[in-house]
């Protein structure tokens, strides 16, 4: 059989399996959204019914940043233009810095500038909706995560142009002699675990029991070969106060002007860029001119504010590093396919090759499930290193991103009483339940230190930085252009000799209150301690930094004067408020993820935000034009799409553009024929949302959707499913294995790939006893044929880690036989004959289904 025919059949298998997961599809009208052909330019906006409107209303975003010392003030200007004959409401989800304190928003229409009010989130929403209904131009800015925001602009009239300006302040990152400013430009596609519960927002994912706001943090992504339409301009003015050395922009071409040795102006060389990757700027300060610094601000009749930057001492040479237990966690989910996973592998290989002989180590990889390489942490030997490298080399990116389960797996491992556990975590952070993940890390702080590596050009920096902060480690951002060995060597040096341990900060003679952070982690990198505080009375005193450097006591003293009045540095009040809000949220991140923060904690947070005019999860900015511009009040809602982040493959998230086109154009009659209903799954929801519509609601007689983590009732004729089958079988195989007996019989054989915990004859005999006809083995992986009816038994076999369909994968030079492929096609044909016969006992995301 020719290779092209193989490919046709393989695609048919994928489409057939996808159809088996869909139920009660809405009728496909002529105006249903379809991915446009590759090579088109901007994405077309559409009405809620799918009919075309025209280009999206967001035209351009300008970001202007002023850097003074170690503080940056940024103004983001979004320009919206309505090219349609109808009034529209534009909804845009976008990122800002994970450290940003957003403290202002204005709206300009014509010659009028309307400054926003900060209100409780629910109050701001009511004001906005009332203005929208009354036909007034109105804008609403909400925070969904500390680095994800949504902008709603109502009653944008035909031909009208409106500018929204958002201002924020943030402390710069500084480590090992270099400053870094990072500006995220796109919200990467988030994986959302849990049972679908509804769809309150405009994103592609459904809200779930575990991520109640998923539809607000998953903006629609422009299809492959398409542009979202809007572009980006960035200018940065640096007043460093000391001579500025080398300037590097690893992801963008820039222009550099140096009017003086201490002042620099940077701009994008092309002026207008596609917003599909972070803008990262790094620069050095000449010589040893960076010093400890103290900034103060105090308005009449109020408390004052103090921000300190205390530089730790230089690193000492490690004489005898204490033995450690290193746990390497690597994300192999679909979004990591291609360059991100290869960069993570490159970095991890270097670290493993340079492990300390006195250390022990373990490897955990995760996607839709988590796999642990060794039964327990192993000493560093040539044999264990080789096994680890072989395992890393064989990793393939596919499936969902069950990150919380992977973190829980790590934290459940018994800790070595004589070693400090160091967890390295390599991921892009593309999960919707990031707060749940962070709460698990926070609870493990007593027995471990977490060093997350954000691999990619547009990672979820909030998750990466917060994981390090809560886990007592240091974050690393590994851009796709960064040499993996350089990043790994920097990590290796930090572990060998922490800069400062047992850190304490005291205020002598200073009336300082409400200091953030309240406790300090060990300092692993040569980066400053940034401290924010309020003060009540003016005066002079000393800030004392104490700790241990190379095992010996260390002390550093800084004289500080707190003035009675200080008009300058007003931004540090916002920095303190943001730090205080973060500390309150950190008290219980799991509650924040669920959306049930206790009233007392919420009120503390809201009081700070309203006093300091700060955007938070519970306060929003709203601006209203008093003039009625839309007499009828009727308008179309248009969701602004975002770009796919650079380096992230469509196939790992949604499938290729060709597959999306094929799925969208496949007749859905087969899926609509049955009158019986099944629960709408996460996979079905994402498929409809990719195509621009909404998932259908379950019919009144549909089987109730299961609670998170609970198995739904088993219908007549469907085999019972154990825990092993749920966790070991890939989603499409689980769907086949749990189909009623008649459908299962139609699929008489499949070619599967079985990943084992260990290699050897014992596990292979267990596979054969369960019914697998083994054709090939490669290390701890077996490829063979098995009847669908025996899949559940195979999943129960001892030593099995994961079972996936093997229609188009290769392992080394191995390729499945033609017989295997014919068996797969036969199985798919059986499903097409009765697509409603397959029932999904647990919801899975579409990327888990597609990427297998």
ZAMARGU-4260 file (C-alpha; in steps of 0.2 Angstrom, whole numbers, plus 5000, padded with zeros to 4 digits):
<rodrens>
0) 5000/5000/5000 | 5007/5017/4995 | 5012/5030/5008 | 4999/5042/5002 | 4985/5030/5004
5) 4992/5026/5022 | 4991/5045/5026 | 4973/5046/5019 | 4968/5031/5030 | 4977/5038/5045
10) 4967/5055/5043 | 4951/5045/5041 | 4955/5036/5058 | 4958/5053/5067 | 4942/5060/5060
15) 4932/5045/5064 | 4938/5044/5082 | 4934/5063/5084 | 4916/5060/5077 | 4914/5046/5089
20) 4916/5059/5103 | 4903/5072/5097 | 4885/5071/5100 | 4869/5081/5095 | 4879/5093/5084
25) 4870/5109/5079 | 4865/5110/5060 | 4879/5117/5050 | 4873/5132/5042 | 4880/5140/5026
30) 4888/5154/5037 | 4896/5142/5050 | 4914/5148/5053 | 4927/5138/5043 | 4946/5140/5044
35) 4951/5152/5029 | 4964/5146/5017 | 4982/5148/5021 | 4990/5164/5015 | 4976/5175/5019
40) 4979/5190/5030 | 4969/5197/5044 | 4955/5186/5052 | 4937/5191/5049 | 4926/5195/5063
45) 4909/5187/5063 | 4892/5189/5072 | 4886/5177/5085 | 4877/5168/5071 | 4893/5165/5061
50) 4890/5177/5047 | 4904/5188/5042 | 4906/5206/5048 | 4924/5211/5042 | 4941/5214/5049
55) 4943/5214/5068 | 4941/5230/5077 | 4957/5230/5086 | 4969/5239/5074 | 4985/5242/5084
60) 4993/5241/5101 | 5007/5253/5106 | 5017/5251/5122 | 5028/5265/5129 | 5039/5261/5144
65) 5050/5273/5154 | 5063/5265/5165 | 5070/5274/5180 | 5083/5265/5190 | 5075/5248/5194
70) 5057/5253/5191 | 5047/5253/5175 | 5031/5263/5171 | 5022/5257/5155 | 5007/5264/5145
75) 4998/5252/5134 | 4987/5260/5121 | 4975/5250/5111 | 4967/5257/5096 | 4950/5251/5091
80) 4941/5255/5075 | 4924/5249/5069 | 4924/5246/5050 | 4907/5238/5051 | 4890/5245/5046
85) 4883/5240/5063 | 4888/5246/5081 | 4899/5233/5089 | 4905/5227/5107 | 4923/5222/5106
90) 4930/5209/5118 | 4949/5207/5119 | 4959/5196/5131 | 4977/5201/5132 | 4992/5199/5144
95) 5002/5211/5154 | 5018/5208/5165 | 5016/5196/5179 | 5023/5209/5191 | 5012/5223/5184
100) 5003/5235/5196 | 4989/5241/5185 | 4984/5258/5192 | 4975/5268/5178 | 4965/5267/5163
105) 4958/5281/5151 | 4947/5281/5136 | 4949/5294/5122 | 4935/5297/5109 | 4938/5311/5097
110) 4944/5326/5108 | 4937/5319/5124 | 4947/5309/5137 | 4937/5300/5150 | 4947/5293/5165
115) 4940/5277/5173 | 4934/5274/5190 | 4940/5259/5200 | 4925/5249/5208 | 4922/5232/5215
120) 4921/5220/5200 | 4903/5216/5201 | 4898/5235/5203 | 4909/5239/5188 | 4901/5226/5178
125) 4883/5233/5182 | 4888/5250/5178 | 4896/5245/5161 | 4880/5234/5156 | 4869/5248/5160
130) 4879/5260/5149 | 4879/5247/5136 | 4861/5245/5136 | 4858/5264/5136 | 4868/5266/5120
135) 4883/5274/5128 | 4901/5272/5124 | 4909/5262/5138 | 4924/5252/5142 | 4927/5239/5156
140) 4944/5232/5161 | 4945/5216/5171 | 4959/5205/5178 | 4957/5187/5176 | 4974/5182/5182
145) 4988/5192/5188 | 4995/5192/5170 | 4978/5190/5160 | 4966/5204/5157 | 4950/5207/5147
150) 4945/5223/5139 | 4926/5226/5134 | 4922/5241/5123 | 4903/5244/5120 | 4894/5254/5107
155) 4909/5257/5096 | 4899/5265/5082 | 4903/5263/5063 | 4918/5272/5058 | 4922/5277/5075
160) 4940/5276/5083 | 4943/5274/5101 | 4959/5273/5111 | 4961/5264/5128 | 4976/5268/5138
165) 4981/5256/5152 | 4995/5261/5164 | 5005/5250/5175 | 5021/5250/5185 | 5033/5236/5189
170) 5050/5232/5197 | 5063/5226/5185 | 5071/5209/5185 | 5089/5209/5189 | 5101/5195/5191
175) 5119/5191/5188 | 5124/5209/5183 | 5110/5211/5170 | 5093/5220/5170 | 5078/5212/5161
180) 5062/5220/5155 | 5049/5207/5148 | 5033/5212/5139 | 5021/5198/5135 | 5011/5201/5119
185) 5000/5185/5118 | 4990/5174/5129 | 4995/5156/5125 | 4981/5143/5124 | 4977/5136/5141
190) 4973/5117/5144 | 4958/5116/5155 | 4955/5101/5166 | 4938/5096/5174 | 4920/5093/5169
195) 4912/5107/5159 | 4899/5117/5168 | 4895/5131/5156 | 4902/5145/5145 | 4901/5162/5153
200) 4915/5170/5143 | 4920/5172/5125 | 4935/5160/5125 | 4937/5143/5116 | 4936/5133/5132
205) 4921/5129/5143 | 4921/5133/5161 | 4924/5118/5172 | 4922/5113/5190 | 4941/5115/5192
210) 4942/5131/5182 | 4926/5140/5183 | 4932/5155/5173 | 4941/5145/5159 | 4930/5154/5145
215) 4938/5170/5151 | 4956/5165/5150 | 4956/5156/5133 | 4954/5169/5119 | 4951/5162/5102
220) 4966/5159/5092 | 4968/5163/5074 | 4969/5148/5063 | 4985/5142/5056 | 4991/5152/5041
225) 4980/5167/5047 | 4984/5183/5056 | 4973/5190/5070 | 4975/5207/5061 | 4981/5219/5074
230) 5000/5223/5077 | 5011/5230/5090 | 5024/5244/5092 | 5035/5246/5107 | 5047/5260/5113
235) 5057/5260/5129 | 5066/5275/5137 | 5079/5270/5150 | 5086/5282/5163 | 5098/5271/5172
240) 5107/5283/5183 | 5123/5274/5179 | 5132/5270/5162 | 5122/5257/5152 | 5132/5243/5144
245) 5127/5230/5132 | 5109/5229/5126 | 5102/5213/5119 | 5084/5209/5112 | 5084/5191/5108
250) 5067/5190/5100 | 5065/5206/5090 | 5076/5218/5079 | 5078/5234/5088 | 5085/5252/5085
255) 5096/5259/5099 | 5099/5278/5102 | 5111/5283/5116 | 5110/5302/5119 | 5120/5301/5135
260) 5130/5286/5143 | 5116/5284/5156 | 5101/5286/5144 | 5095/5275/5130 | 5080/5275/5119
265) 5075/5258/5111 | 5062/5254/5098 | 5056/5240/5087 | 5066/5241/5071 | 5051/5237/5060
270) 5039/5248/5070 | 5024/5236/5069 | 5026/5218/5074 | 5015/5203/5075 | 5011/5200/5094
275) 5015/5182/5095 | 5030/5182/5107 | 5037/5191/5122 | 5047/5206/5119 | 5063/5204/5130
280) 5076/5217/5133 | 5092/5214/5143 | 5105/5226/5147 | 5120/5227/5159 | 5126/5242/5170
285) 5144/5247/5168 | 5156/5240/5181 | 5151/5238/5199 | 5140/5254/5200 | 5124/5245/5205
290) 5121/5249/5223 | 5108/5246/5236 | 5094/5259/5234 | 5079/5266/5244 | 5064/5275/5236
295) 5051/5284/5247 | 5035/5293/5243 | 5023/5302/5255 | 5008/5313/5251 | 5002/5325/5265
300) 4991/5317/5278 | 4994/5299/5273 | 5006/5285/5277 | 5022/5285/5267 | 5029/5271/5256
305) 5046/5263/5255 | 5054/5252/5242 | 5071/5244/5245 | 5082/5235/5233 | 5096/5226/5243
310) 5109/5218/5233 | 5116/5202/5241 | 5134/5198/5241 | 5143/5190/5227 | 5143/5171/5226
315) 5157/5161/5235 | 5165/5146/5227 | 5157/5130/5233 | 5170/5120/5244 | 5159/5105/5248
320) 5141/5106/5242 | 5128/5098/5253 | 5120/5082/5245 | 5103/5085/5237 | 5089/5075/5230
325) 5085/5082/5212 | 5068/5079/5204 | 5067/5084/5186 | 5049/5087/5180 | 5047/5089/5161
330) 5031/5094/5152 | 5027/5083/5137 | 5010/5089/5133 | 5004/5094/5116 | 5008/5112/5117
335) 5027/5107/5120 | 5028/5099/5103 | 5043/5103/5093 | 5055/5117/5098 | 5049/5119/5116
340) 5051/5101/5121 | 5068/5100/5112 | 5074/5115/5121 | 5069/5107/5137 | 5077/5091/5133
345) 5093/5100/5128 | 5094/5109/5145 | 5090/5094/5155 | 5103/5083/5147 | 5116/5095/5151
350) 5111/5096/5169 | 5110/5077/5171 | 5128/5075/5163 | 5134/5087/5177 | 5125/5080/5192
355) 5135/5080/5208 | 5141/5062/5212 | 5134/5064/5230 | 5116/5068/5224 | 5102/5057/5220
360) 5089/5061/5206 | 5072/5056/5199 | 5063/5060/5183 | 5044/5064/5181 | 5037/5067/5164
365) 5019/5072/5162 | 5005/5076/5149 | 4988/5068/5151 | 4996/5057/5164 | 5012/5057/5174
370) 5026/5044/5172 | 5040/5042/5185 | 5056/5034/5178 | 5063/5026/5194 | 5055/5017/5208
375) 5064/5028/5220 | 5078/5042/5218 | 5094/5035/5211 | 5112/5038/5214 | 5122/5047/5200
380) 5131/5033/5191 | 5135/5031/5172 | 5121/5018/5171 | 5108/5029/5179 | 5113/5044/5168
385) 5112/5034/5152 | 5095/5027/5157 | 5089/5045/5161 | 5096/5052/5144 | 5088/5037/5134
390) 5071/5041/5143 | 5072/5060/5139 | 5077/5057/5121 | 5062/5046/5118 | 5049/5058/5125
395) 5036/5064/5113 | 5024/5079/5115 | 5006/5074/5115 | 4990/5075/5126 | 4983/5086/5139
400) 4992/5096/5152 | 4988/5088/5169 | 5000/5098/5178 | 4992/5098/5195 | 4992/5079/5195
405) 5010/5079/5191 | 5014/5091/5205 | 5004/5081/5217 | 5014/5066/5212 | 5030/5074/5216
410) 5024/5081/5233 | 5018/5063/5238 | 5035/5056/5235 | 5043/5052/5252 | 5056/5065/5256
415) 5074/5060/5260 | 5078/5067/5278 | 5096/5070/5274 | 5094/5079/5258 | 5086/5095/5252
420) 5074/5091/5238 | 5077/5102/5222 | 5062/5101/5210 | 5066/5108/5192 | 5050/5110/5182
425) 5051/5113/5163 | 5035/5119/5156 | 5027/5133/5146 | 5014/5135/5159 | 4999/5134/5148
430) 4986/5128/5160 | 4970/5136/5166 | 4971/5129/5184 | 4988/5138/5188 | 4982/5144/5205
435) 4978/5126/5210 | 4995/5121/5204 | 5003/5135/5214 | 4994/5130/5230 | 5001/5113/5229
440) 5019/5120/5227 | 5016/5132/5242 | 5011/5118/5253 | 5027/5108/5249 | 5039/5123/5253
445) 5045/5115/5270 | 5053/5100/5261 | 5058/5106/5244 | 5064/5120/5233 | 5056/5123/5216
450) 5066/5129/5201 | 5054/5131/5186 | 5060/5133/5169 | 5048/5142/5157 | 5053/5135/5140
455) 5046/5145/5125 | 5045/5162/5118 | 5028/5166/5126 | 5027/5156/5142 | 5015/5159/5157
460) 5027/5170/5167 | 5015/5172/5181 | 5015/5153/5184 | 5034/5151/5182 | 5038/5166/5193
465) 5026/5162/5207 | 5031/5144/5207 | 5049/5150/5211 | 5043/5163/5224 | 5031/5151/5233
470) 5043/5136/5231 | 5059/5145/5238 | 5069/5144/5222 | 5073/5154/5206 | 5064/5155/5190
475) 5072/5153/5173 | 5065/5159/5156 | 5072/5148/5142 | 5069/5156/5126 | 5070/5145/5110
480) 5085/5155/5105 | 5094/5153/5121 | 5108/5140/5122 | 5102/5126/5133 | 5119/5123/5140
485) 5121/5141/5146 | 5105/5141/5155 | 5109/5124/5163 | 5126/5129/5168 | 5118/5144/5177
490) 5106/5133/5186 | 5121/5121/5191 | 5131/5135/5198 | 5116/5141/5209 | 5114/5124/5216
495) 5132/5122/5220 | 5133/5138/5231 | 5118/5148/5236 | 5122/5167/5238 | 5114/5169/5255
500) 5104/5158/5266 | 5094/5160/5282 | 5089/5178/5276 | 5082/5191/5288 | 5079/5209/5286
505) 5077/5221/5302 | 5072/5239/5303 | 5082/5249/5316 | 5075/5266/5321 | 5062/5266/5307
510) 5043/5266/5310 | 5039/5253/5296 | 5024/5243/5295 | 5016/5230/5283 | 5032/5224/5275
515) 5031/5213/5260 | 5037/5200/5258 | 5035/5195/5276 | 5048/5180/5275 | 5063/5178/5264
520) 5069/5162/5254 | 5087/5158/5252 | 5095/5168/5239 | 5101/5157/5225 | 5105/5170/5211
525) 5114/5186/5212 | 5098/5196/5211 | 5092/5209/5224 | 5079/5208/5237 | 5065/5219/5233
530) 5055/5225/5249 | 5040/5236/5250 | 5033/5243/5266 | 5023/5257/5273 | 5029/5269/5286
535) 5020/5280/5299 | 5032/5293/5305 | 5047/5302/5297 | 5064/5298/5304 | 5081/5291/5301
540) 5087/5273/5304 | 5095/5258/5297 | 5090/5243/5287 | 5100/5227/5291 | 5101/5212/5280
545) 5108/5197/5289 | 5111/5179/5283 | 5124/5166/5280 | 5136/5167/5266 | 5146/5151/5262
550) 5142/5145/5279 | 5148/5161/5288 | 5137/5175/5296 | 5134/5189/5284 | 5128/5207/5288
555) 5124/5222/5277 | 5118/5239/5284 | 5110/5253/5274 | 5106/5270/5281 | 5088/5276/5276
560) 5079/5292/5279 | 5060/5292/5279 | 5054/5310/5274 | 5039/5319/5281 | 5034/5324/5262
565) 5041/5316/5246 | 5031/5320/5230 | 5042/5309/5219 | 5041/5291/5216 | 5022/5290/5218
570) 5022/5273/5209 | 5030/5264/5223 | 5013/5265/5232 | 5006/5254/5218 | 5020/5242/5220
575) 5017/5240/5239 | 4998/5238/5235 | 5002/5225/5222 | 5013/5215/5234 | 5001/5216/5248
580) 4987/5210/5236 | 4998/5195/5231 | 5002/5191/5249 | 4983/5190/5253 | 4979/5179/5238
585) 4994/5168/5242 | 4985/5163/5259 | 4974/5151/5249 | 4977/5150/5230 | 4965/5135/5229
590) 4951/5145/5235 | 4955/5159/5222 | 4955/5145/5209 | 4938/5139/5214 | 4931/5157/5215
595) 4926/5156/5233 | 4939/5167/5242 | 4932/5170/5260 | 4923/5186/5263 | 4935/5193/5276
600) 4950/5190/5264 | 4941/5197/5249 | 4936/5213/5259 | 4954/5216/5265 | 4960/5215/5247
605) 4946/5226/5240 | 4950/5239/5253 | 4968/5240/5248 | 4964/5240/5229 | 4951/5254/5231
610) 4963/5265/5242 | 4977/5263/5229 | 4966/5263/5213 | 4973/5246/5209 | 4966/5233/5197
615) 4964/5216/5205 | 4954/5200/5203 | 4940/5209/5213 | 4941/5227/5207 | 4939/5233/5189
620) 4941/5249/5179 | 4926/5256/5170 | 4924/5272/5160 | 4908/5279/5153 | 4905/5292/5139
625) 4889/5302/5145 | 4883/5305/5128 | 4872/5292/5120 | 4879/5287/5104 | 4869/5272/5100
630) 4850/5276/5101 | 4844/5258/5098 | 4856/5250/5111 | 4858/5235/5099 | 4875/5230/5094
635) 4885/5215/5089 | 4898/5207/5100 | 4915/5204/5092 | 4928/5194/5101 | 4946/5199/5096
640) 4957/5184/5092 | 4975/5182/5097 | 4990/5174/5088 | 4997/5157/5091 | 5013/5160/5101
645) 5028/5158/5091 | 5036/5140/5092 | 5019/5132/5098 | 5012/5120/5085 | 4994/5120/5080
650) 4994/5101/5080 | 4998/5100/5098 | 4984/5111/5103 | 4970/5110/5090 | 4976/5099/5076
655) 4983/5106/5060 | 4974/5119/5049 | 4970/5105/5036 | 4963/5094/5050 | 4953/5109/5057
660) 4946/5112/5039 | 4942/5094/5037 | 4933/5092/5053 | 4923/5108/5050 | 4918/5103/5033
665) 4914/5085/5038 | 4895/5081/5037 | 4889/5080/5054 | 4873/5070/5049 | 4880/5054/5057
670) 4882/5062/5074 | 4864/5070/5073 | 4855/5054/5068 | 4852/5047/5086 | 4839/5053/5097
675) 4847/5048/5113 | 4858/5061/5121 | 4875/5059/5129 | 4885/5072/5140 | 4893/5086/5131
680) 4912/5083/5133 | 4926/5095/5134 | 4932/5088/5118 | 4916/5092/5109 | 4915/5109/5117
685) 4932/5114/5111 | 4928/5107/5093 | 4913/5118/5091 | 4921/5133/5099 | 4936/5131/5087
690) 4924/5133/5073 | 4916/5149/5080 | 4900/5142/5088 | 4895/5136/5105 | 4894/5119/5112
695) 4876/5113/5112 | 4867/5111/5128 | 4863/5093/5134 | 4846/5087/5130 | 4834/5086/5146
700) 4836/5067/5146 | 4855/5067/5144 | 4865/5057/5157 | 4871/5069/5171 | 4888/5075/5169
705) 4900/5068/5182 | 4907/5078/5197 | 4926/5081/5195 | 4936/5066/5198 | 4920/5055/5199
710) 4916/5041/5187 | 4899/5043/5179 | 4886/5030/5179 | 4890/5015/5167 | 4875/5012/5155
715) 4869/4995/5150 | 4881/4986/5139 | 4897/4996/5143 | 4910/4987/5153 | 4915/4993/5170
720) 4931/5004/5170 | 4945/5003/5184 | 4956/5017/5189 | 4971/5009/5180 | 4961/5010/5163
725) 4956/5028/5166 | 4974/5033/5169 | 4983/5022/5157 | 4973/5022/5141 | 4974/5036/5129
730) 4957/5045/5128 | 4952/5038/5111 | 4956/5020/5117 | 4946/5023/5133 | 4932/5028/5122
735) 4933/5012/5111 | 4936/5001/5126 | 4920/5007/5135 | 4909/5007/5120 | 4894/4995/5121
740) 4897/4977/5116 | 4890/4979/5098 | 4901/4993/5093 | 4917/4985/5102 | 4914/4969/5092
745) 4915/4979/5076 | 4932/4985/5079 | 4942/4968/5079 | 4959/4975/5081 | 4971/4989/5084
750) 4989/4993/5084 | 4994/5001/5100 | 5010/5008/5108 | 5012/5002/5126 | 5025/5011/5137
755) 5031/5001/5152 | 5039/5006/5168 | 5054/4994/5165 | 5060/4983/5151 | 5063/4965/5152
760) 5054/4948/5148 | 5043/4949/5164 | 5032/4964/5158 | 5032/4958/5140 | 5025/4941/5146
765) 5011/4951/5156 | 5007/4960/5140 | 5005/4944/5130 | 4995/4936/5144 | 4983/4951/5142
770) 4980/4948/5124 | 4993/4959/5115 | 5001/4951/5100 | 5019/4960/5101 | 5027/4964/5084
775) 5041/4975/5090 | 5050/4981/5106 | 5061/4997/5108 | 5068/4998/5126 | 5053/4999/5138
780) 5040/5001/5124 | 5031/4988/5115 | 5021/4989/5099 | 5008/4976/5094 | 4990/4972/5090
785) 4976/4969/5102 | 4957/4966/5101 | 4947/4981/5107 | 4938/4969/5119 | 4955/4966/5128
790) 4960/4984/5130 | 4954/4985/5148 | 4963/4969/5153 | 4979/4976/5145 | 4978/4992/5155
795) 4977/4981/5171 | 4993/4972/5167 | 5007/4975/5179 | 5021/4987/5173 | 5010/4996/5160
800) 5012/5015/5161 | 5002/5021/5146 | 4994/5014/5130 | 4991/5024/5115 | 4985/5021/5097
805) 5000/5019/5085 | 4993/5024/5068 | 5007/5036/5062 | 5021/5037/5075 | 5038/5030/5074
810) 5051/5025/5087 | 5068/5026/5079 | 5067/5017/5063 | 5052/5007/5068 | 5035/5009/5059
815) 5020/4999/5062 | 5015/4985/5050 | 5002/4987/5036 | 4992/4974/5046 | 4991/4986/5061
820) 4985/5000/5049 | 4972/4989/5042 | 4966/4984/5059 | 4965/5003/5064 | 4955/5007/5048
825) 4943/4993/5052 | 4940/4999/5069 | 4937/5017/5063 | 4924/5010/5050 | 4915/5002/5064
830) 4914/5018/5073 | 4908/5027/5058 | 4894/5015/5056 | 4888/5019/5074 | 4896/5034/5080
835) 4884/5037/5095 | 4889/5020/5102 | 4905/5026/5110 | 4903/5034/5127 | 4916/5044/5135
840) 4917/5040/5154 | 4928/5055/5158 | 4929/5072/5149 | 4946/5075/5140 | 4952/5090/5130
845) 4952/5091/5111 | 4971/5093/5111 | 4973/5076/5121 | 4962/5068/5108 | 4971/5076/5093
850) 4989/5074/5098 | 4989/5056/5102
</rodrens>
